[in-house]
Amino acid sequence: MAFEIKGVIYSISETKVVSEKFKKREFVLAITENDYTNHIPFQLAQNKCEIIDRYGIGQLVTVHFNLKGRISEKNGKETIFSNLDVWKIETA
């Protein structure tokens, strides 16, 4: 599912190498609506980790992302994860 949202970059983390085949980078977008601000974490993966480099904290951007979810089972307990996987960022 593809979505887009506009907000201000609140924070940007360093790239984390999770495994030999997977790396990710997270950033938080501040989205203000009706005098209330939500801080939403987004994820960049693999070759997309660098697309945030040309933007800075406090900058207004439009983020294009996919909503993804998966189920993980460990020791008989099921956990559901969701990610907002970014594939494009533009100056708003």
C-alpha positions in Angstrom: 0.0 0.0 0.0 1.5 3.3 -1.1 0.9 6.5 0.9 2.4 10.0 1.2 2.4 12.5 4.0 3.9 16.0 4.6 5.7 16.9 7.8 8.8 18.4 9.4 11.9 16.2 9.9 12.3 15.9 13.7 15.3 13.5 13.9 17.5 11.3 11.7 19.4 8.3 12.9 22.5 6.7 11.6 22.3 3.7 9.3 22.2 0.4 11.2 23.6 -2.8 9.7 21.1 -5.4 11.0 22.7 -8.4 9.1 25.1 -9.0 6.2 22.1 -8.7 3.9 20.1 -5.9 5.5 20.6 -2.4 6.7 18.1 0.3 7.7 17.9 3.9 8.8 15.2 5.6 10.7 13.9 9.1 10.9 11.0 10.8 12.7 8.5 13.2 11.0 6.6 15.7 13.1 3.1 16.1 11.7 0.9 18.8 13.2 -2.8 18.7 12.8 -5.4 20.7 14.8 -2.8 22.1 17.2 -1.6 18.5 18.1 1.7 17.2 16.9 2.3 13.5 16.2 5.9 12.2 15.9 5.9 9.3 13.4 8.9 7.0 12.9 9.8 6.0 9.3 12.3 3.5 8.0 14.6 3.6 5.0 16.1 0.2 3.9 18.9 -1.0 1.8 19.8 1.3 -1.1 17.3 3.9 0.2 19.2 4.7 3.4 21.1 7.6 1.8 18.1 9.5 0.4 17.6 11.4 3.6 21.2 12.8 3.5 20.2 15.8 1.5 17.6 16.9 4.0 18.0 18.3 7.5 16.2 18.5 10.8 13.5 21.1 10.7 12.9 20.8 6.9 9.4 20.4 5.6 9.2 17.4 3.3 6.7 15.1 1.6 7.4 11.4 2.3 6.2 8.6 0.0 6.0 5.3 1.8 4.6 1.8 1.9 2.7 0.4 4.9 4.0 -3.1 5.6 3.2 -5.6 8.3 4.4 -9.1 9.2 3.9 -11.7 11.8 6.8 -13.2 13.8 6.5 -16.2 16.0 9.0 -17.0 18.8 8.6 -19.5 21.6 5.0 -20.1 20.6 4.1 -16.4 21.0 2.9 -14.4 17.9 4.0 -10.8 17.5 2.8 -8.5 14.7 5.1 -5.8 13.4 4.4 -2.9 11.1 6.8 -0.6 9.2 6.5 2.6 7.2 9.0 1.9 4.5 10.0 5.0 2.6 10.8 4.9 -1.1 10.9 8.7 -1.9 11.4 12.0 -0.1 10.7 15.4 -1.7 11.0 19.0 -0.5 7.5 20.2 0.3 
